[in-house]
Amino acid sequence: MYTPKYTITTDILKSIGAVEAAKEVIENAPLVPAWEAKFRDDARLRAAHYGTVMEGNDLTMGEAKMILDNEVESVDQATEKGIMARERDVQEVINYRNVLKFIEESGTGGEYTSDTLMQIHKLVVGKIVADDNAGKYREKQVVLRNSITGEVGFRPPKSLEVPHLMEEFFAWLNNEASKREHPVLRAGVVHYVLAAVHPFIEGNGRTARAFATLVLLREGYDIKKFFALEEYFDKHADEYYGSLMDVSNQSAELNERDLTPWLTVFTRALAMELTRIKEQIRELSVDVKIKERVGKQVALSERQMKIVEYLNAHGEITMAGARSVLSMVSEDTILRDLKYLMGKGIITKKGSTKAAKYVLKK
């Protein structure tokens, strides 16, 4: 049975801590259904766009959005909507949308199977590769070459080894001991193994990213389906591909490779993505609560938002408390922020000495 090797470093722990903190905020945010739908739609768009751009797709974000918003099912329909692009580019986005729908509807629990992997691959490469290569392990050797120099950068295992390697992989993934590992680490291992074994003729990267996301969704880290790792990977492509290659170049044997460099990048990607979403939701939540109190939208600075957040959590704040929240800010600046919030009718002051307390206005 395949057994991944890695060390849980300080960086990995820090990233997982950030994931947990963001998860708590996102899952408990009092968002109305319309906003939740907006966050999910945005995540699907970013996943479909950046997940295909990484593979050389030339469609713009706007064109990808048209395909998703109009539920385009074919290249002909895309042309009718005014999307003039390569047939392959259009089909790749349609396919990735179908993949995302499949994994979102897959539910939780149960064993992971090669049938699920095959289904994802079929959706990834539908109408792009020959039917007899879709949802089927490759039967020939493939290599990854440097697009500029033409040199072989990575040589996956021989095709004869693929079925056995995948059988060992699924044995590990469904093993009770491995299920006790953190789901984020399990998803990272899944992504690496599928990318390294390269079990298919084409579409391995998209399949690996989709299956890793499936693991997160099934194991309690769907996080309202608000996230898309593909954007981080595309915008940090050197880091993404570099860490995968750093691991793959260590040894010819999959079992002997130390996945720590890759898991450092994978956990950081999820932490950065979820922290970004957490900040968006935090701002939105504060805006909603303020609008409910004062009857209108009020522009707040980052400092003022921290004060209001503290008040929402603790009910009141003193100057000493404000200094702890805004540790690098002068007292005069804090006083100006407090006066601004009072002037906007958001907070009120109790007492007139240095021990005065500030509370949200009812």
C-alpha positions in Angstrom: 0.0 0.0 0.0 1.2 3.5 -0.8 2.3 5.5 2.3 3.0 9.2 1.8 6.0 10.6 3.5 6.0 14.2 4.8 7.0 16.3 7.8 4.4 18.7 9.4 6.5 21.8 9.5 5.8 25.2 11.2 4.8 26.6 7.9 2.3 23.8 7.2 0.9 24.1 10.7 0.5 27.9 10.3 -1.3 27.4 7.0 -3.7 24.8 8.4 -4.3 27.1 11.4 -5.3 29.9 9.0 -7.6 27.4 7.1 -9.4 26.5 10.3 -9.7 30.2 11.4 -11.2 31.1 8.0 -13.4 28.1 7.9 -15.0 29.1 11.2 -15.8 32.6 10.0 -17.1 31.6 6.6 -19.3 28.8 7.8 -20.8 30.9 10.6 -21.2 34.2 8.6 -24.8 35.4 8.6 -25.0 35.8 4.9 -28.3 36.0 3.0 -28.9 33.2 0.4 -28.3 35.7 -2.5 -24.8 36.5 -1.2 -24.0 32.8 -0.7 -25.1 32.1 -4.2 -22.9 34.9 -5.4 -19.8 33.6 -3.6 -20.4 30.1 -5.0 -20.9 31.4 -8.6 -17.7 33.4 -8.3 -15.8 30.3 -7.1 -17.1 28.2 -10.0 -16.1 30.9 -12.5 -12.6 31.3 -11.1 -12.1 27.5 -10.9 -13.3 27.0 -14.5 -11.3 30.0 -15.9 -8.0 29.6 -14.1 -8.2 25.8 -14.1 -8.1 25.8 -17.9 -5.9 28.8 -18.3 -3.2 26.8 -16.5 -3.4 24.3 -19.4 -3.0 27.0 -22.1 -6.6 28.0 -22.6 -6.9 31.5 -24.2 -10.5 32.4 -23.2 -10.9 35.6 -21.1 -12.6 35.6 -17.7 -15.5 37.4 -19.4 -15.9 34.7 -22.1 -15.7 32.0 -19.5 -18.4 33.8 -17.5 -20.7 33.9 -20.6 -20.3 30.2 -20.9 -21.2 29.5 -17.3 -24.0 32.2 -17.0 -25.7 31.1 -20.2 -25.3 27.4 -19.5 -23.6 26.9 -22.9 -23.5 23.2 -23.7 -21.7 23.2 -27.1 -19.2 25.1 -29.2 -22.1 26.1 -31.6 -24.0 27.7 -28.7 -20.9 29.6 -27.7 -20.6 31.0 -31.2 -24.2 32.0 -31.1 -23.5 34.0 -28.0 -20.7 35.8 -29.7 -17.8 33.9 -28.3 -15.3 33.6 -31.2 -12.6 31.3 -29.9 -10.9 28.0 -30.6 -13.3 25.1 -30.2 -11.0 23.3 -27.8 -10.8 26.4 -25.5 -14.6 26.6 -25.4 -15.0 22.9 -24.8 -12.4 22.9 -21.9 -14.4 25.5 -20.0 -17.7 23.6 -20.6 -16.0 20.4 -19.4 -14.6 22.0 -16.3 -18.0 23.4 -15.4 -19.4 19.9 -15.7 -16.6 18.6 -13.5 -17.4 21.1 -10.8 -21.1 20.3 -10.9 -20.2 16.6 -10.6 -18.0 17.0 -7.5 -20.5 19.4 -5.9 -23.3 16.8 -6.2 -21.2 13.8 -5.2 -22.2 14.0 -1.6 -20.2 12.9 1.5 -19.1 9.5 2.9 -18.4 6.3 1.2 -15.2 4.9 -0.3 -13.2 6.6 -3.0 -13.2 4.5 -6.2 -11.4 4.4 -9.5 -14.9 4.7 -11.1 -15.2 8.2 -9.6 -11.8 9.1 -10.9 -12.7 7.8 -14.3 -15.9 9.7 -14.4 -14.1 13.0 -13.5 -11.5 12.3 -16.2 -14.3 11.6 -18.8 -15.8 15.0 -17.9 -12.5 16.8 -18.1 -11.6 15.5 -21.6 -15.0 15.1 -23.1 -15.0 15.9 -26.9 -11.3 16.8 -26.6 -9.7 13.3 -26.7 -10.8 10.1 -28.5 -13.5 8.3 -26.6 -11.3 5.3 -26.1 -8.8 7.4 -24.1 -11.5 9.1 -21.9 -11.9 7.6 -18.4 -9.2 5.0 -19.2 -5.7 4.6 -17.8 -3.1 5.3 -20.4 -1.5 2.4 -22.3 1.6 4.3 -23.6 4.5 6.2 -22.1 4.1 10.0 -21.8 6.7 12.6 -21.0 6.4 16.3 -20.0 8.7 18.6 -22.0 9.9 22.1 -21.4 7.8 24.2 -23.8 10.8 26.4 -24.6 13.8 24.1 -24.7 12.0 20.8 -25.6 13.9 19.0 -22.9 12.1 16.2 -21.0 11.3 17.7 -17.6 9.4 14.9 -16.1 8.9 11.2 -17.0 5.9 9.6 -15.3 5.9 5.9 -14.5 5.5 3.4 -17.3 2.0 2.7 -18.4 2.2 -1.0 -17.2 2.8 0.3 -13.6 -0.2 2.7 -13.6 -3.0 0.2 -12.6 -1.0 -1.1 -9.7 0.1 2.3 -8.5 -3.5 3.6 -8.6 -4.7 0.5 -6.8 -2.2 1.1 -4.0 -3.2 4.8 -4.0 -6.9 4.0 -3.4 -6.0 1.5 -0.8 -4.2 4.2 1.1 -7.0 6.8 0.5 -9.7 4.4 1.9 -7.5 3.1 4.8 -8.8 3.9 8.3 -5.4 5.0 9.5 -5.0 7.5 6.6 -8.5 8.9 7.3 -7.3 10.1 10.6 -4.9 12.5 8.9 -6.1 16.1 8.4 -8.3 16.4 5.3 -6.3 19.2 3.9 -3.1 17.1 4.0 -5.0 14.1 2.4 -6.3 16.4 -0.4 -2.7 17.6 -1.0 -1.4 14.0 -1.2 -4.2 13.1 -3.6 -3.3 16.0 -5.9 0.4 15.1 -5.9 0.0 11.4 -6.5 -2.4 11.9 -9.4 -0.1 14.5 -10.9 3.0 12.3 -10.4 1.5 9.0 -11.7 -0.1 10.9 -14.6 -2.5 8.0 -15.2 -4.2 9.4 -18.3 -3.0 10.4 -21.8 -4.3 13.9 -21.2 -6.1 16.0 -18.6 -4.1 14.9 -15.6 -3.6 18.3 -14.0 -7.3 19.2 -14.2 -8.3 15.7 -12.9 -5.8 15.9 -10.0 -7.1 19.4 -8.9 -10.7 18.3 -9.2 -10.2 15.1 -7.3 -8.3 16.9 -4.5 -11.2 19.4 -4.3 -13.6 16.4 -4.1 -11.7 15.1 -1.1 -12.0 18.5 0.7 -15.8 18.6 -0.1 -16.4 15.1 1.1 -14.4 15.4 4.3 -15.9 18.4 5.9 -14.0 21.2 4.1 -16.5 22.2 1.5 -16.6 25.6 3.3 -19.8 26.5 1.5 -18.1 25.8 -1.8 -16.8 29.4 -1.8 -13.2 28.6 -2.7 -11.2 27.9 -5.9 -7.6 26.8 -5.6 -7.0 27.1 -9.3 -6.6 30.9 -9.2 -3.8 30.7 -6.7 -2.0 28.0 -8.6 -2.3 29.9 -11.9 -1.0 33.2 -10.3 1.8 31.3 -8.6 2.6 28.9 -11.4 6.4 28.8 -10.8 5.8 27.9 -7.1 3.1 25.4 -8.0 4.9 23.4 -10.7 8.3 23.9 -9.0 7.2 22.2 -5.8 5.6 19.3 -7.7 8.9 18.9 -9.6 11.0 19.2 -6.5 9.3 16.2 -5.0 9.2 14.2 -8.3 12.9 14.7 -8.9 13.9 13.1 -5.5 13.5 9.5 -6.4 12.1 7.2 -9.1 10.0 5.4 -6.5 6.7 7.1 -5.5 6.9 5.7 -1.9 10.3 7.2 -1.3 9.5 10.8 -2.1 9.2 13.5 0.7 6.0 15.5 -0.1 6.8 18.3 2.4 7.8 20.9 -0.2 4.6 20.3 -2.1 2.3 20.2 0.9 3.8 23.5 2.1 2.6 25.1 -1.2 -0.8 23.3 -1.2 -1.7 24.2 2.4 -0.5 27.8 1.8 -2.7 28.0 -1.3 -5.8 27.0 0.6 -4.9 29.2 3.5 -4.4 32.3 1.2 -7.6 31.6 -0.7 -9.8 31.1 2.3 -8.3 34.0 4.2 -9.1 36.2 1.2 -12.7 35.0 1.2 -12.9 35.4 5.0 -11.9 39.1 4.7 -14.5 39.7 2.1 -17.2 38.1 4.3 -16.0 39.9 7.3 -16.3 43.3 5.5 -19.7 42.3 4.2 -21.0 41.1 7.6 -19.9 44.4 9.2 -21.5 46.4 6.4 -24.8 44.5 6.8 -24.9 45.0 10.6 -24.1 48.7 10.3 -26.8 49.2 7.6 -29.3 47.5 9.9 -28.4 49.9 12.8 -28.1 53.2 11.0 -30.3 52.6 7.9 -27.6 53.3 5.3 -24.3 52.1 4.0 -21.3 53.7 5.8 -17.7 53.6 4.5 -15.3 52.3 7.1 -11.5 52.1 7.1 -9.7 48.9 8.1 -9.1 50.3 11.6 -12.7 51.4 12.1 -13.9 47.9 10.9 -11.7 46.3 13.5 -13.2 48.4 16.2 -16.8 47.5 15.1 -15.9 43.8 14.9 -14.5 44.0 18.5 -17.8 45.6 19.6 -19.9 43.0 17.9 -17.9 40.3 19.7 -17.5 41.9 23.1 -20.3 44.5 23.4 -18.1 47.4 24.5 -14.6 48.8 24.1 -12.4 51.1 26.2 -9.4 53.1 25.1 -7.1 50.3 26.5 -9.1 47.7 24.5 -8.9 49.8 21.4 -5.1 50.1 21.8 -4.8 46.3 22.0 -6.9 45.9 18.8 -4.9 48.6 17.0 -1.5 48.1 18.6 0.5 50.0 16.0 -1.8 53.1 16.0 -1.5 56.3 18.0 -4.1 57.2 20.6 -4.9 60.4 18.7 -5.7 58.3 15.6 -7.9 55.9 17.6 -9.8 58.8 19.1 -10.4 60.2 15.6 -11.8 56.8 14.5 -14.0 56.6 17.6 -15.3 60.1 16.9 -16.0 59.2 13.3 -18.0 56.2 14.4 -20.0 58.3 16.9 -20.6 60.9 14.2 -22.0 58.3 11.9 -24.4 57.1 14.6 -22.7 53.7 14.8 -21.4 53.8 18.4 -22.1 55.9 21.5 -19.9 56.9 24.4 -20.5 56.1 28.1 -18.7 58.3 30.6 -16.3 61.2 29.9 -13.0 60.2 31.5 -10.2 58.1 30.2 -12.1 55.1 31.5 -15.0 55.9 29.1 -16.5 52.9 27.3 -17.9 52.9 23.8 -20.8 50.6 22.8 -22.8 50.0 19.6 -25.7 52.4 19.3 -29.0 50.7 19.7 
